[in-house]
Amino acid sequence: MRDRLSLTSVLPADHGLATLIGRAWVPQRGGPVPVQVRADGLHDLSSIARTVSELLELASPMAAIAAAGDLPRIAGLADTLANCDPLLRDTTRPWLLAPCDLQALKASGVTFVASMLERVIEEQTRGDASRAEAARTAVVAVIGDNLSSVRPGSPEAARLKEVLVAQGMWSQYLEVGIGPDAEIFTKSQPMSAVGVGVEVGIHPGSEWNNPEPEIVLAINSRGEVVGATLGNDVNLRDFEGRSALLLGKAKDNNASCAIGPFIRLFDKGFGIDDVRVCEVMLRIDGPDGFELSGSSSMSKISRDPLDLAAQAIGANHRYPDGLMLFMGTMFAPTKDRYGPGQGFTHAVGDVVTVHTPRLGALVNRVNHADKTEPWTFGIGALIAHLTR
C-alpha cells in the first residue's frame, strides 16, 4: 500500500490550482490540527479555525485562508503520507487523518441504476451470494437493466411503480431509487471516519461485502456545499440483504467509513458542475493476486448532487456542525472471486484505491473491523485537546 501513497498518486492532477484542506495528527501538539496543502507541505490552519467544521462555517473559507497569508509549516506532505500506514508508522512524526471532524457523516443510497438493481438482488436473495446470479437474471427479466431515463418522483416513475407492484416486483430499493424521496441515512459517527493510508474495516461475520467508491460533499450548517472529497462507504451486502433493519450494522462498523485524502474547496476553477461530470474509478488489488477495476460516472446519477444535499439538510434536518454527504455509487462489483456465480467479496489485505483526477486518490487496506486501529479519539477527547 505504501507504494500507492506517493504525491503523484494521491494529489489531484491539478493540485497546484486547488485549495486542499485536511487534518493531520501532530504528536508535538498531542492531537489533530486542521491543515492546508501548499507547495512545500502541510500548513497549520488553527489560527483561522480550530476544526475543519469551524473553518467551513466561515462566510468564505477561501477568503479567510487567503487573508491569513503565511501559515506555520507542520511537515512535508510526502513524509506525512508515508507515515499514514499504522503498520509502518513512526508515532513521533505527523500523519494524515480524515479531512472532516465534527460534521455528521451522512450518505445517500440507491442513486445509480446499476447499484439499485444490485440492491434489489440482495433483497431477493436475502443476502445469500450463491443465489445472486439467478436472482439477477430474474430481476432484469421483469424490470429491465436500463431505468436511467426514469426521473425519480416523476409521473412516469409513479406509473412504473404501479406496474411493478401489480407484478409483485416492487422493492424498498426501487422506492428510494425512483420515488420522490431519496434515501438519506447515517453512515457513521462524527470523528469516526478514517483517512488515506490506513485500514478500513469489514465485520468479521460478513461473507459478502464490497467497497463503495463515492464522491462526498462537504456541506456547512447553512446547507451550502463548499467542497468535495472522496469516500469509501464500506458495505456488507449479506447483512443488509437479510433485512433492511440491519442497515446500521451493515454500514457503521469500526473503520467502515473512509474519507479523503483532502477536501477540495470550491472556487472559480472547481465547483459543483465539475463534480457532476467526475469519473470515479475503483481498483482492488488482493493479497491473492485478484484484481478488479471499474468506474462510476457522476453524469449517470439519477438525482442531482444539490437535490441530494437539499434532502439531507434543511428545515427538517439541521446539523449545526455541518455534514459530509456520500452521494452513492453505480459500481457494484459482480466479478467472481471464489467461484462461478459467487460474485465479489473482500479478502483481508485487499488494497482499495478510489480515484478521480480532480480530487486525487483515497487508498486503504482491508481488515476485519475488530482488528483495525481502535477509534479512541472522539468528541470528548477533541474538547480536552482544544482546551489544552
Secondary structure per residue as TSV (DSSP state, phi and psi in degrees):
chain	resnum	aa	ss	phi	psi
A	1	M	-	360.0	-31.2
A	2	R	G	-60.1	-31.4
A	3	D	G	-64.6	-24.1
A	4	R	G	-84.0	-4.3
A	5	L	-	-103.0	36.0
A	6	S	S	-86.2	163.6
A	7	L	H	-60.6	-43.0
A	8	T	H	-68.1	-27.8
A	9	S	H	-80.4	-39.5
A	10	V	H	-90.4	-36.8
A	11	L	S	-78.2	153.5
A	12	P	-	-58.0	152.3
A	13	A	T	-59.9	-33.0
A	14	D	T	-108.6	40.3
A	15	H	G	-59.9	-25.7
A	16	G	G	-65.2	-19.8
A	17	L	G	-103.1	-2.7
A	18	A	-	-99.8	149.3
A	19	T	-	-101.0	106.4
A	20	L	E	-110.5	125.9
A	21	I	E	-123.0	154.7
A	22	G	E	-165.2	-157.2
A	23	R	E	-137.5	144.6
A	24	A	E	-129.7	142.1
A	25	W	E	-84.3	121.7
A	26	V	E	-114.5	104.4
A	27	P	T	-55.1	-36.3
A	28	Q	T	-65.6	-22.3
A	29	R	T	-95.5	-12.8
A	30	G	T	74.2	21.7
A	31	G	E	174.1	-166.4
A	32	P	E	-82.3	149.5
A	33	V	E	-133.2	130.3
A	34	P	E	-68.5	137.9
A	35	V	E	-134.9	158.8
A	36	Q	E	-118.7	140.7
A	37	V	E	-83.1	122.7
A	38	R	E	-122.9	176.0
A	39	A	T	-59.0	-32.8
A	40	D	T	-102.2	10.9
A	41	G	E	134.2	-156.1
A	42	L	E	-95.5	132.7
A	43	H	E	-119.6	143.5
A	44	D	E	-75.6	121.8
A	45	L	-	-98.8	4.8
A	46	S	T	-67.8	-15.6
A	47	S	T	-74.3	-17.4
A	48	I	T	-95.1	-43.6
A	49	A	-	-154.6	141.6
A	50	R	S	-78.7	-23.3
A	51	T	S	-134.8	162.7
A	52	V	H	-65.5	-38.5
A	53	S	H	-56.8	-45.8
A	54	E	H	-64.1	-37.9
A	55	L	H	-61.7	-45.0
A	56	L	H	-73.3	-13.1
A	57	E	H	-82.5	-13.0
A	58	L	S	-64.0	153.3
A	59	A	S	-56.9	-37.3
A	60	S	-	-147.7	94.7
A	61	P	H	-56.8	-38.3
A	62	M	H	-60.8	-45.1
A	63	A	H	-66.0	-38.6
A	64	A	H	-64.8	-40.9
A	65	I	H	-67.1	-42.3
A	66	A	H	-63.6	-39.6
A	67	A	H	-71.5	-23.2
A	68	A	H	-71.2	-22.1
A	69	G	-	65.3	-133.4
A	70	D	S	-65.9	132.6
A	71	L	-	-123.2	147.9
A	72	P	-	-58.6	135.5
A	73	R	E	-84.2	132.9
A	74	I	E	-94.9	-48.4
A	75	A	E	-169.2	166.5
A	76	G	-	-72.8	144.7
A	77	L	H	-70.4	-40.8
A	78	A	H	-59.6	-44.9
A	79	D	H	-66.0	-37.5
A	80	T	H	-68.8	-40.9
A	81	L	H	-61.1	-44.3
A	82	A	H	-64.8	-18.5
A	83	N	T	-97.7	7.5
A	84	C	-	-76.5	-37.6
A	85	D	-	-62.4	117.3
A	86	P	T	-63.6	-21.7
A	87	L	T	-74.8	-19.5
A	88	L	T	-121.2	7.5
A	89	R	-	-74.1	137.8
A	90	D	-	-93.9	107.0
A	91	T	T	-72.9	-0.1
A	92	T	T	-92.5	-4.4
A	93	R	S	-120.3	156.0
A	94	P	-	-66.4	154.6
A	95	W	E	-142.8	162.9
A	96	L	E	-85.2	148.5
A	97	L	E	-116.5	177.3
A	98	A	-	-58.3	144.6
A	99	P	S	-80.3	11.7
A	100	C	-	-125.1	166.0
A	101	D	S	-138.9	-79.7
A	102	L	S	-82.1	-6.8
A	103	Q	S	-63.9	146.2
A	104	A	E	-65.0	144.9
A	105	L	E	-107.3	101.3
A	106	K	E	-115.3	161.9
A	107	A	E	-147.8	146.8
A	108	S	E	-111.0	133.2
A	109	G	E	-116.5	168.5
A	110	V	-	55.6	46.4
A	111	T	-	-101.8	-3.2
A	112	F	S	-126.9	145.1
A	113	V	H	-60.5	-45.0
A	114	A	H	-59.1	-47.2
A	115	S	H	-72.4	-28.3
A	116	M	H	-62.9	-44.2
A	117	L	H	-62.7	-39.2
A	118	E	H	-65.9	-33.9
A	119	R	H	-66.8	-40.6
A	120	V	H	-60.8	-39.7
A	121	I	H	-65.4	-41.5
A	122	E	H	-57.5	-42.5
A	123	E	H	-65.7	-43.6
A	124	Q	H	-65.0	-33.7
A	125	T	H	-90.2	-4.4
A	126	R	T	55.5	35.5
A	127	G	T	82.2	10.1
A	128	D	-	-94.1	108.6
A	129	A	G	-63.3	-28.8
A	130	S	G	-67.5	-18.4
A	131	R	G	-98.8	2.6
A	132	A	H	-65.2	-44.3
A	133	E	H	-63.0	-45.2
A	134	A	H	-65.5	-40.5
A	135	A	H	-65.6	-39.0
A	136	R	H	-61.2	-43.2
A	137	T	H	-62.4	-42.9
A	138	A	H	-68.2	-41.1
A	139	V	H	-66.3	-46.5
A	140	V	H	-63.3	-33.9
A	141	A	H	-62.4	-30.1
A	142	V	H	-92.2	-47.9
A	143	I	H	-105.8	-5.0
A	144	G	-	79.5	175.7
A	145	D	S	-117.1	12.4
A	146	N	-	-137.5	91.0
A	147	L	-	-106.2	14.5
A	148	S	T	-64.7	-21.8
A	149	S	T	-84.1	-6.9
A	150	V	-	-86.2	118.0
A	151	R	-	-84.3	124.4
A	152	P	T	-54.1	134.5
A	153	G	T	81.3	-0.3
A	154	S	S	-81.6	162.6
A	155	P	H	-56.9	-35.7
A	156	E	H	-61.4	-41.8
A	157	A	H	-64.6	-39.1
A	158	A	H	-64.1	-39.7
A	159	R	H	-66.6	-39.6
A	160	L	H	-62.3	-39.4
A	161	K	H	-59.8	-43.8
A	162	E	H	-58.8	-42.5
A	163	V	H	-64.9	-45.6
A	164	L	H	-68.3	-36.5
A	165	V	H	-61.6	-43.2
A	166	A	H	-62.8	-30.3
A	167	Q	T	-90.2	1.1
A	168	G	T	72.8	23.2
A	169	M	-	-114.4	8.9
A	170	W	-	-70.2	148.2
A	171	S	-	-140.1	152.4
A	172	Q	H	-60.4	-28.8
A	173	Y	H	-76.0	-36.3
A	174	L	H	-66.1	-33.0
A	175	E	H	-58.5	-47.3
A	176	V	H	-84.8	-17.9
A	177	G	H	-76.3	-39.3
A	178	I	H	-127.0	0.3
A	179	G	S	-79.9	179.1
A	180	P	S	-72.8	-25.8
A	181	D	S	-105.5	126.5
A	182	A	-	-73.8	153.9
A	183	E	E	-79.7	119.5
A	184	I	E	-126.0	119.7
A	185	F	E	-133.5	164.2
A	186	T	E	-83.4	115.5
A	187	K	E	-75.8	-47.5
A	188	S	E	-160.3	-172.1
A	189	Q	-	-100.0	149.7
A	190	P	T	-52.2	138.6
A	191	M	T	79.9	-1.7
A	192	S	-	-94.9	-12.8
A	193	A	-	-66.1	145.8
A	194	V	B	-103.3	159.0
A	195	G	-	-106.6	-160.3
A	196	V	T	-71.4	144.0
A	197	G	T	86.8	-0.9
A	198	V	S	-112.0	-177.7
A	199	E	E	-86.4	143.6
A	200	V	E	-105.1	153.4
A	201	G	E	-113.1	137.0
A	202	I	E	-114.6	143.3
A	203	H	-	-60.9	132.6
A	204	P	T	-64.3	-16.2
A	205	G	T	-87.4	-1.7
A	206	S	-	-90.2	136.8
A	207	E	S	-117.1	1.5
A	208	W	S	-146.4	104.5
A	209	N	E	-150.9	167.7
A	210	N	E	-162.6	159.9
A	211	P	-	-79.1	157.2
A	212	E	-	-129.7	98.2
A	213	P	E	-75.6	125.2
A	214	E	E	-143.1	158.9
A	215	I	E	-90.7	139.0
A	216	V	E	-117.4	125.5
A	217	L	E	-87.4	138.3
A	218	A	E	-96.8	117.5
A	219	I	E	-125.2	132.3
A	220	N	-	-87.2	-179.8
A	221	S	T	-67.6	-16.9
A	222	R	T	-87.0	1.5
A	223	G	S	82.9	12.2
A	224	E	-	-86.3	127.1
A	225	V	E	-81.1	114.1
A	226	V	E	-111.0	-5.2
A	227	G	E	-178.0	-177.8
A	228	A	E	-150.7	156.2
A	229	T	E	-151.1	-169.2
A	230	L	E	-110.5	155.3
A	231	G	E	-145.7	156.7
A	232	N	E	-123.3	105.0
A	233	D	E	-87.4	79.4
A	234	V	-	-55.7	131.2
A	235	N	E	-130.6	141.4
A	236	L	E	-105.4	104.2
A	237	R	H	-70.7	-33.5
A	238	D	H	-71.9	-42.6
A	239	F	H	-61.7	-52.2
A	240	E	H	-67.6	-33.2
A	241	G	H	-67.2	-30.8
A	242	R	H	-67.5	-38.4
A	243	S	-	-164.3	135.7
A	244	A	G	-62.9	-22.2
A	245	L	G	-73.8	-7.1
A	246	L	G	-94.1	11.6
A	247	L	H	-55.5	-44.4
A	248	G	H	-59.5	-43.2
A	249	K	H	-71.0	-31.3
A	250	A	H	-71.3	-30.3
A	251	K	H	-103.6	-36.1
A	252	D	-	-109.5	91.5
A	253	N	S	-130.2	169.5
A	254	N	T	-52.9	125.5
A	255	A	T	63.2	21.2
A	256	S	-	-86.0	-3.3
A	257	C	E	-119.4	107.0
A	258	A	E	-109.1	132.4
A	259	I	E	-136.8	136.8
A	260	G	E	154.5	-167.9
A	261	P	E	-75.5	-32.7
A	262	F	E	-140.3	157.9
A	263	I	E	-84.8	125.4
A	264	R	E	-93.2	114.4
A	265	L	E	-71.0	144.0
A	266	F	-	-71.5	137.2
A	267	D	B	-150.1	-166.0
A	268	K	T	-65.5	-23.5
A	269	G	T	-96.8	-9.1
A	270	F	B	-155.3	124.1
A	271	G	-	-151.7	-163.9
A	272	I	H	-63.4	-31.3
A	273	D	H	-64.9	-32.8
A	274	D	H	-70.9	-36.9
A	275	V	H	-61.7	-39.7
A	276	R	H	-62.0	-20.8
A	277	V	T	-115.6	10.1
A	278	C	-	-65.7	145.1
A	279	E	E	-108.0	113.2
A	280	V	E	-95.3	121.4
A	281	M	E	-106.9	146.0
A	282	L	E	-125.6	137.2
A	283	R	E	-135.2	136.0
A	284	I	E	-124.4	126.7
A	285	D	E	-118.7	113.3
A	286	G	-	-90.6	154.2
A	287	P	T	-66.2	-16.2
A	288	D	T	-92.7	8.0
A	289	G	S	88.9	-4.6
A	290	F	-	-67.1	137.2
A	291	E	E	-130.8	142.7
A	292	L	E	-147.6	139.0
A	293	S	E	-143.9	156.8
A	294	G	E	-172.5	179.8
A	295	S	E	-146.0	160.4
A	296	S	E	-136.1	115.5
A	297	S	E	-91.6	122.1
A	298	M	G	-63.5	-20.1
A	299	S	G	-66.7	-15.2
A	300	K	G	-99.1	6.0
A	301	I	-	-67.1	141.5
A	302	S	S	-84.2	-18.6
A	303	R	S	-124.0	136.1
A	304	D	-	-64.9	143.9
A	305	P	H	-52.9	-39.4
A	306	L	H	-70.7	-29.9
A	307	D	H	-67.0	-42.1
A	308	L	H	-62.3	-42.1
A	309	A	H	-61.8	-42.4
A	310	A	H	-67.0	-30.7
A	311	Q	H	-78.1	-20.9
A	312	A	H	-86.7	-33.7
A	313	I	S	-137.8	137.2
A	314	G	B	173.3	-156.1
A	315	A	T	-61.2	-31.0
A	316	N	T	-92.3	-14.0
A	317	H	B	-139.5	94.5
A	318	R	-	-103.7	142.7
A	319	Y	-	-134.8	98.1
A	320	P	T	-63.8	-19.2
A	321	D	T	-105.0	11.5
A	322	G	-	80.4	-175.9
A	323	L	E	-151.1	158.6
A	324	M	E	-110.3	125.7
A	325	L	E	-117.5	110.2
A	326	F	E	-68.9	135.8
A	327	M	-	-103.7	8.3
A	328	G	-	90.9	169.0
A	329	T	-	-141.3	150.0
A	330	M	S	-94.6	-2.6
A	331	F	-	-93.1	109.9
A	332	A	-	-123.4	98.8
A	333	P	-	-63.3	132.1
A	334	T	-	-123.0	1.4
A	335	K	-	-63.4	126.8
A	336	D	-	-64.6	132.8
A	337	R	S	-110.4	-43.4
A	338	Y	S	-112.8	-1.2
A	339	G	S	164.2	158.9
A	340	P	T	-56.5	131.2
A	341	G	T	79.4	-1.6
A	342	Q	-	-83.8	-20.6
A	343	G	-	70.5	-161.4
A	344	F	-	-100.7	143.2
A	345	T	-	-149.3	157.1
A	346	H	-	-72.0	154.7
A	347	A	-	-118.7	145.0
A	348	V	T	-58.1	131.2
A	349	G	T	102.8	-10.4
A	350	D	-	-55.2	138.4
A	351	V	E	-105.7	120.9
A	352	V	E	-108.9	127.5
A	353	T	E	-120.8	121.1
A	354	V	E	-107.2	126.1
A	355	H	E	-143.2	142.0
A	356	T	E	-149.4	139.0
A	357	P	T	-55.8	-35.0
A	358	R	T	-83.9	-11.1
A	359	L	T	-121.1	-8.9
A	360	G	E	93.1	-148.4
A	361	A	E	-137.3	137.3
A	362	L	E	-108.0	118.0
A	363	V	E	-119.8	129.3
A	364	N	E	-145.1	153.8
A	365	R	E	-106.4	144.0
A	366	V	E	-90.7	136.6
A	367	N	E	-144.2	171.7
A	368	H	E	-71.9	146.4
A	369	A	T	-59.9	-31.1
A	370	D	T	-81.5	-3.7
A	371	K	T	-110.8	-5.5
A	372	T	S	-74.8	168.2
A	373	E	-	-57.4	123.3
A	374	P	-	-61.1	141.6
A	375	W	-	-87.6	111.5
A	376	T	-	-123.4	-16.0
A	377	F	-	-101.8	94.0
A	378	G	-	-105.5	-158.5
A	379	I	H	-65.5	-40.4
A	380	G	H	-61.4	-42.3
A	381	A	H	-65.3	-37.3
A	382	L	H	-64.7	-42.2
A	383	I	H	-59.9	-45.0
A	384	A	H	-62.6	-41.1
A	385	H	H	-62.7	-46.3
A	386	L	H	-67.5	-32.9
A	387	T	H	-65.2	-42.5
A	388	R	-	-64.1	360.0
